[in-house]
């Protein structure tokens, strides 16, 4: 049995995976550390509650809608049925990646809608 959706509600699954040796305790510690760091960066320790007025301004904002559309159109390959390798050079919208590095894999673009 492996972790899956809703695993946060079934800690006994994680405990069993550690006991069986399928996942190391160190791996869990590293994952928890990353999650706690993101929680801290987002300010959720200091202010864990959303401001309803701010949420109304943010939800549906065109900037986030465009990013969501780009994510929807993006491709995650779970099986390769002759799809890979990609032909040509795909347009890539990148954040947090050096443009020169991304250029080795495709054409970096400034707008997610162009990706």
Buried (B, 14 or more C-beta within 10 A) or exposed (E): EEEEEEEEEEEEBBEEBBEEEEBEEEEBEEEEEEEEEEEEEEEEEEEEEEEEEEEEEEEEEEEEEBBEEBEEEEEEEEEEEEEEEEEEEEEBBBEEEEEEEBEEEBEBBEEBEEB
